[in-house]
Amino acid sequence: MEHEPTERRTEARFPIEAKVIIRKNSGETISAIAANISGGGMLLHVERLSSLSVGEAVAVEVELPDHADKPFATWGLAKVVRCDGRHFGIQLSAATFDPGDVAPES
């Protein structure tokens, strides 16, 4: 009997390439690139193996490309839910968006 893996995602994922800074509670920062994003989390890629572990709480800072000269930034609180070599998944629990100096469109 073959076992079918259960899909745990509840929201659609979208491909993205954005710079991410992970901040551990110890103060260590880890640079990453977001590979995809959803309303509930992100899949991140790191160049060097990191010391992140499943269940670890982290803060994330993401630079979403809106305008080339004025990136749209976001930060949030997350939990590491998957570690696979140089890729890891985080589940977002709280976030805020900061458009910086970008004026709202009318």
N, C-alpha and C positions, 0 to 999 in steps of 0.2 A: 504494500500500500504506500503510495507516494504522498508526502506531506506538502500541501500548498501553503506558502507563507501568507500570513494574515497582513493585509494592508493596514497600517496604522495611521496613515495620513488622512486628515479630515479636510484639508484645503488644497487647492491646485497649486503646483509649484511653477515658477517662471524662471527661465534662464536669465542670469545677470552676471556682469563682471564689475564688481565694486570693491574698493579697498575697505578692509575691516581691521580694527584694532580690538583685540581681546584683552581685558584687564582682569587678572586673577585677584582674589582677595589678598594674596601675599604681596601684591603690588607689581608682580611680573606682568609685562605686556608682551603680546604675541601678535605679529603682523600676519594677516591672512587675506585671501581673495574669496569673495562670495561667488559660488558657482550657480546656486539657485536660491530663490526666496519664496516664501508664502506668507500668509497672514499670521502663521504660528511659529515659523522658524526659518532656518537657513542651513544650507550645506556649504561648508567652508573648506578651503584648501590652504595648507601652509607649506612653505618651502622646506623648512627644517622640522624634524620630528619634535613634537612638543610634549610637555609633561601633563597635558590635560587628561582628566579621567572622567568616565561616565558618572553622572550625578553631581559633578562640581558646578557650583554657582559662579557665574562670571558676569561682567558688564561688557557690552559691546558698543562700539562706535563705528558707524557705517557712513561712507561718503557715497551717496547716490548721485550719479551724473545727471544733473538737470541742465545747467548751462555750463559750458566749458570753463568759464572764468569764475563762476559762483556755484560750487557744488551744493547740493541739498544734503544736509547732514541729519543723521538720526542716531540716537543712542538708546540702549535698553538693557534690561536685566534678563538673563537667560540661564538655562541649565544645559550642560553638555549631555546629550542623549545617545550619542554614537561616536565612537572613535575607531578609525580604520586607517592606520598608517598616517598618511599626510592629509586625510580628509576627516572632518568631524561634523556632526550635526548638532545644532543647538535649538532648543525650544524657547521661544521668547515668552516672557511672562509680563513685561511692561515695557513701554517704549514711548518716546516723544520725537517729534520732528521739528527741525529748526531750519527754516528757509534762508537764514542769514540775512543778507542785504537785498534779497530778491523781493521786489514789490509785487503784491497780489495782482493777478490779471483781472481786468474788468470786463 
